[in-house]
Amino acid sequence: MDAFKYKENKLHCEDVNLSKIASSFGTPAYVYSKKALTENALMYVNSFTNPDNMACFSVKSLSNLSVLKLLKEVGCGFDVVSGGEMHRALSIGADPKSIIFSGVGKSSDEIKQGILNKILSFNVESVSELYKIEAIAKKLQMNASVSIRFNPDIDSGGHDYITTGRKGDKFGISSIEDILNLSTYISKSPNLSMVGLACHIGSQIINLESYKETAQRTFELADQIFDIGIELEFLDLGGGLGVSYDSNIHPNPEDLISCLELEFKGRKERLILEPGRSISANAGVLLTKVEYIKDEFLIVDAAMNDLLRPSLYQAKHEIWNVEKGDGNKVIRNIVGPICESSDFLGKNIKISAEEDDILAVRTAGAYGFVMSSNYNTRPRACEILVEGNQTKLIRKRESLENILEMELNLND
Ligand SMILES: Cc1ncc(COP(=O)(O)O)c(C=O)c1O
């Protein structure tokens, strides 16, 4: 669904005029639609015909506590990639048995927290990690549930930085022999239980064939593991479903799930997915004000520290003026105030805008605020959640005091 539409030439989020949000809360500001987040998540949750299947929202894509709480309420579990994200999920009351912990570099302390909280599974990404988890579980006299994240060697397409399932990518374990040896090892360990197999082939995937191929490779491996005597509880095929950053139509979560459930027919394991972008991306925009117009440049008050995707991945976002005027649209490069040539939000954008106008960078809900930083000592933007005609501040704008208070020993 698109929760951001013009009504009488004014861009709204649900029933709230975005200009009004900009004047009440200032800019830059992230604005999310509760309806879009809910509907996107329900598209996963309600599409499963097997009630044991589960969508674990990828917290890294949008980790605000109010958003996580909302997604828990509609039935999502959580995929976390750090102790910090696990802490976020637990702090909104997520059931530990709905939390999957992925990531190649889990620290001892993060592993300990996961074991103590009895999370559903650690997606183990190396042989050394497995031994570390076992040693920590042994010390705690507990049992840790693990899945092996394997590398199916599938190129899902898309930008090199978001492709993760090929041989040579740093994620998962590639050698089938290593995986089978590890599975045997786990089956003999009193401190480990092997509950699943996991993979994640990349992000912004718009071709369902890649998922089918991944499912088939996962089944082959699960069958080999079954022959060792391990019955897996679930197969986790990761996240990655793409979204439209323009007006093209791509497969949606319903398409993905009906395709995968067909592949899963006759299998005992439940299906877990780890969607991020397809739930959060189109539910958010970044509001920014035009400060100056110079030549072909619109210089705005949001920058790469607020939205890194254009600089990092050459990602393209639509950028709209929140007031649809009758001025001529011209081609502009929309850039921020940061002292880097790579600081831009959009290039060659056809737009009509004057100084002081408010622009909305669309489809910015995923990998937007979460990647923001204080580069150039710029305080991070605020986050606002809209429900119908109501707005709620869900993260305060940072102040300069917030930034400086972390720095110590000024007198040394
Ligand atoms: C392990 C893992 N799971 C899930 C995701 C979510 O991917 P997406 O936001 O593309 O759905 C990611 C993102 O890269 C990931 O690394």
The ligand as a Tripos MOL2 file, in Angstrom:
@<TRIPOS>MOLECULE
LIG
   16    16     1     0     0
SMALL
NO_CHARGES

@<TRIPOS>ATOM
      1 C1         20.6100  -12.1170    7.7810 C.3       1 LIG1
      2 C2         19.6720  -11.1160    7.2270 C.ar      1 LIG1
      3 N1         18.3500  -11.3610    7.3040 N.ar      1 LIG1
      4 C3         17.4450  -10.4830    6.8310 C.ar      1 LIG1
      5 C4         17.8250   -9.3010    6.2330 C.ar      1 LIG1
      6 C5         16.7720   -8.3650    5.7360 C.3       1 LIG1
      7 O1         16.8540   -8.1280    4.3950 O.3       1 LIG1
      8 P1         15.7510   -7.2150    3.6850 P.3       1 LIG1
      9 O2         15.6610   -5.9460    4.4350 O.co2     1 LIG1
     10 O3         16.2900   -7.0090    2.3230 O.co2     1 LIG1
     11 O4         14.4690   -7.9760    3.7150 O.co2     1 LIG1
     12 C6         19.1930   -9.0050    6.1170 C.ar      1 LIG1
     13 C7         19.6280   -7.7650    5.4490 C.2       1 LIG1
     14 O5         20.6110   -7.6480    4.8130 O.2       1 LIG1
     15 C8         20.1360   -9.9350    6.6330 C.ar      1 LIG1
     16 O6         21.4460   -9.7010    6.5590 O.3       1 LIG1
@<TRIPOS>BOND
     1     1     2 1
     2     2     3 ar
     3     2    15 ar
     4     3     4 ar
     5     4     5 ar
     6     5     6 1
     7     5    12 ar
     8     6     7 1
     9     7     8 1
    10     8     9 2
    11     8    10 1
    12     8    11 1
    13    12    13 1
    14    12    15 ar
    15    13    14 2
    16    15    16 1
@<TRIPOS>SUBSTRUCTURE
     1 LIG1         1 GROUP 0 **** ****
